[in-house]
Amino acid sequence: MTTSQPQSGYTLPVFACAAASAALQWLRQSPSLDAVSLDLIEPPETVKIPIEQVAGIGEGMALAITRSNPGDNLDLTRNTPVWALVEFLEQRGQGDKLTRGEGGKGEFNSSLLTPHSSLSYAEEQIILKGAEGIGHQVNAGGQAAIYGYAQQLIKENLKRQLKPEEKIQVTIILPEGRQLAERTSNSAFGVVEGLSLLGTTGIAQPLSAPGQLEVCQAELEAKASKFNCLVFCLGENGLDLAQQLGMNPEQLVKTANWLGSLLVAAGAQKMPAILLFGYHGKLIKLAGGIFHTHHHLADGRLEILTAYCAHMGIPMPRLREIFASATTETALHLLREWDAQEGSNWANGVYGVIAAAIDRRSQDYIRKYSEQFVRVGSVLFDRDRQIIVQSDNGTALLSDLC
């Protein structure tokens, strides 16, 4: 019996670019479009992306819709609609002022399409904006969370379709982005009210594929021969903050959701110590014995937090509030509010017990599957990138790393 290899898909910026390209082509009087060709730039290849709908919505304005397809990734953006509104601009009067294309009648009026932030200046040929569902960066003056690769991809592909004197405005909309963002840790990066168009490549590799795990294991093996302690960073959040704190990048291993397998691999390499460094909404799963942390496979975060709150003696009415919280971040805020109001120490107490449990259960997990003892410490941070708690082991390991 053979099994098929996991299929790669495309990152969210690719679908935003495809929708924008389709809208611009419609304005060029192209026939009905069911797909567009894009240059991914990175990697340097041309691909065809299906288009779901495209139509004019006013003079010199068109809207196109496509849907995200990340391949075999366990990705919450799968099948989410991606809209792009493209409109021609023209120069009038002094100062190179830009106005809508001639006519202006029949303009589409919808709050979904109201741009909340811009990434370009009026003198540029392509003005790129983010509207509903595109997050904005609270630490960058509310700028749209449309990062370098997405900007390059959209501008380079669309510029090839423009005459030198033409100017357009491109507005990207993710109608489901605000709701989907609540299930991410985007706010740990200071991105709120929507998703980011993030990434450095157009290809979305299946991180859940065995081949990707092998890559992580190979990285761990190479680094294990050089150091007595490695830092397991859960995704980009942990990796970024660890480097900001001064940790040696050579000691950092980005684990994604493969924590259990990589902990066992550390045991097989006879690593003396591992520091787990990550967002509390992820690491808390280890305190409940969940060692593959992707939410599609196992969640239970609020159940785990509620159980530890009960263990610490928090009264039943408040346990119900914790359990009913929308996220672990919301629950953490509740604990902190009660502490501020009453002079209690619930947040530190509960998370201290959770951090100790993460260490203990991780060490037991390694010993069970590799018959080796590895000292494990943990450091958990919140969405504001502030450390909530360090276990005793975590404090000792962190002092040697920074």
N, C-alpha and C positions, 0 to 999 in steps of 0.2 A: 504494500500500500504506500503510495506517495502522497506527500502533502505539498500544496502549492506555497510558494514563497509569498510573504506579505507584500501587498502592493503599495507603492508610494503614491502620494497624491500631491496636492499643491498647497502652499501656504496662503493665508487670507489675503495678503497684498496682491497675489496673482488674480484673484477673483474680482477685487476692487478695480484693478487695471483692466481686466477683460470687460467689465460692465462699462467703464469709461470709454474704452475703445469702441465698443458697440454703439454707444450713444453718439459718439463723434462720427462714426461711419454712417449712421442713420441720417445725421444732419448733412452729410455729403450726398444724400439721395441714393444710398446703397439699397439694393433690394432687401427683402426680408432676411434677417440674419439668424442663423441657428447656431453659429459658432464664430469665434474670431481667432486669428493667429497672433501669438505674442512671442516676443523675444524675452526670455527669462533673465538674460544678462548673466545671472549667476544661478545655475550653470549656464554657459553660453549655448543655448539650444532654443529652437522654436517649437511651440506647442499649440494645440488647438483647445480652446476652452468653450464649452457649450454656453449658449445664451438662452435664457428662459423667455424674456420679453424685452421689447424695445419699442418706444413710441415717442412722437413729438408731443410736448405739453405746452407749447407756446412758440412765438416767433424766435427762431434761433436757439431753441432749447429742446433737449431730448433726455429721456430717462430710460436706462437699461437695467435689467435685473438678471443676475446669475445666482448660482447656489454653491456654497463651499463644499468641496470634496477633498478631505485630507487623506484619502486612501484608507489603509487599514489601521491608521492611528485611532486610539481611543480618545477622540477629540470632541469637546462639547460644541464646537462650531459646525459639526457635520450637518450639511443640508440647510444651514441657515441662509436666508436670502441676503444678497449683497446688492445694493442699489448704487448707481452713479448718475448724477445729474450733470450734464454738460451744456454750457451755454456760451455762445459767442459774445465777446465784448468788443467794443470799438472805442477808438480815441476821438475825443471831441474837445476842442478848445485848448487853451494853454495848460501846461502842467501835466500833460499826458493823462488826463482824467479818463477813467474807464466807465462806460455805461453799458446797459444791456443792448443786445443786438437790435437792429432797427425794427420798429413795429411795437413790440412789447405787449401786444394785446393777447388776451387769453392766457396770461401767466398763471402757472400752477401755484396755488396758495395752500401750503401745508406746513404745520409746525415740524413735521419730520424733516423737512428740507431746509429748515432755518439754520444756516451755518453758525456754529458757536465759536469757531476759531479758524485762523488762517495760518498757512505756513509759508506764504510767498508775499512779495511786494507787488504793487500794481504795475511796476515797470517790467515785470517778467512776463514771458509769453503765456505761461500756464499758471494760473492761480489755483492752488490746491487747498480745499477746506474740508473740515470734518463737521458733520451734523449729528442728528440723533443716532445714538448707539456707538459713536466713536468717542472713546474716553478723552478726557483732557487732563493735562499734567498740572497739578496744583502747585508744583515747585517751579513751573516755567511759564507763569503768567496765564495759565489756562490754555496754553497751546495744544492743538490737537495731537493726540497720540498716534501720529503717522510718522514712522521713523525712517531712517536713511534709505534703506533698501526699497521700501514702498514708494517713497518720493521719487527715487531714481527710476524705478520700474515704470511708474505712471508717466512721468515727464518724458522719458526717452521714447517710449512707445507712441505717445500721442504727438510729440513734436514732429515725428516723421510724417504725420498726416496733415500738418499745418503749413500754410504759406508763411513766409517770413514776416509779413505785416499783420497776420492774424493773431488774435489773443482769445483765450478761452478761460472760463472758470469751471473747475471740476469739484463737485461736492459729493463726498462719499457718505452713505447712510447705511447703517446696520439696524433695521427695524427691531430686531430681537437683541441687539447688543447690550442694552442696559440691563435686561433681565439675566442674560448669560453672564455678565460681569459679576453678578452677585455670587456666582459659583466659582469664582477665581480668586486669586490673591493679588490681583492687579493693584489694589490699593496699597500693597506693600511697596510698590514702585511709585506711589504718588499719582496713580492714574485712577480717576473716578468717573462714574456715570457712563461707563461704556468699555468696549474692548479696544485693544491696541492693534494697529497694523504694524506688527513687529516681525523681525526675522532678518537674516542675511542671505537667504536663498529662496528660490521659488519652489523647491522640492520639499515636501513634508515627508520625512523619513518615518517609517513605523517604529516608534520608540518601544513598542511592546514586543517587537520581533526578537526572536532568539539571537539573531545576528547583532542587534544593537547591544544586547546584554554581553555578548562576547567582546565587543569593543570596550565596554566599561571594565570588564574583567581583565582584559589585556592591559588597560591603562593602570588599573590597580596593581597588577603584577609588576609592571615596570617601576612604579613608584615605591612599592613595598621594599624593594631591594636597596633603596636609598635613604629611607627614613624610619624612625621608630614609631611615628604617629602620623596618620593620615586623617584628613577632614572630609567627611562625607557631606557634601552640600546638596540639599534638595532643590534641584532646579536652579534657574537663574537668580532667584531671590537670594538664596544662601550663598551662591558663588560670588555674586556682586558684593554683598555685605561683608563676607569673609575677607575679600581683598581690601575693602575700605578700612577694615580694622587692622590691616597690616600683616595678614597671614601670607606665608610664602605660597604663591600660585602653584608651585611644583608639588605642594603637599595637599592640594585640593583635588577631590574627585567628584565630578558631577554625577549624581546617582539616578536622576529622574525618579522613577517609582520602584526601582529594583533593589530596595534596601535589604530585604531578606537574603537574596542571592549574593549580594555583594558583601554582606556581613559574613556569610559562610565562606566566601572566597578569601576574605581577610584572615579568617581562621586557618584556612588551608595554607596561606602564605606565612602563617605564624607571626602575624603582626602583633607587636606588643600592645598597641592602643589605637582606638578609633574615636574621633570626636564627631558626633552627629550635630549638624548645624543647620537649622531650618525653621521655617514658619510653623508656629504652634498648631495651626489647623491641619498640618500634615503629620508632624512628629507625634502628635497625641495618639494617633492610631497605634503606634508601637506599644503604648501603655496598655492597650486592649488586646495585644497579641496579633495585630494585623501588620504583616511584614511586606505586603505589596500594597502601596499606598494610593494607587489610582482609584478615583471615586467610582469608576464604572465597575470595578471588581469588588470593592468593599468600602463601606463608609463607617457609620457608627460613631462619628466624632462626638456628637452631642450626647449620645448614650454613654460613652466612655467618660466624658467630662461630668455628666450628672452622677455617675457611679462614684467617682472620686470626691465629688462635692458631698455626697451622702456619707462617704467614709469619714470625711472631716467633720461631720455633724451639722451641716447646714440644714435649717428647718425645712420641713416638707413643702410649705407654700412656695418657698424660694427655689427648691429643687424643681418644682413644676415650671417656674419661670425660666430656669436654665434649660430645661428639656425642650421648652417651646420656642427657644431662641431661633432666629433665622440662620445664624452662623455661630461658630465658636468665637469669632471676634465680638459679636454682639453679647454673647454670654460673658466673655472676659470683661467687657465694659460694665455689665451688671455687677459683677463681683467687685470691681473697682469703685463703682458708685456706692455700694453698700459699705465698703471700707471707709470711703470719704465721709459718708453721712454718720457712721456709728463708731468710727475709730477702731474697727475690727481689722483683721489681717487675712481675710478669706482668700484673696487673689494669690498672695505669696504662699500661703499655706497649701492651697489646692495644687498650684502649679509646682511647688516644691516636691510634693508627693508624686505628682505625675512624672517629673523629670527623673526622680529616683527609680520609678517603675520602668521608665524607658531604658535606663541603664541596665537594670537587673534583667529585664525580659530579653534585651538584646544580647547580653552576655550568656544567658541560658540558651538562647536560640543558636548562637555560635557553637557553644559547647555540645549541644544536642546533635548538630549535623556535621561538625568537624572534629569533635573531641579535643578541641583546643580552648584555652582560656585567653580571651582578649579583653583588655580593660576598655570599657566603653563609657564615655561621658557625653552629655547632651547640653546644648545651648538652644533655647527657643526664643524667637523674636515675634513681635506683633506686626500689624499691617503698617505701622508707622516706622518700621525698621528699628524699633527699640527692643533691646533684650528684655524679655519678661523674667526669665529664670535661667540659672546655671545649676546643674547638679553638682554635687561635691567633686565627682570625677571631672565634670566639665570645667569647673573652675580651675582645677589643678592643671588640666591639659591646656586650657586656654592661656594660662600664664606662661607656659613654655612656648606657645605658638606665636604670641603677639609681643 
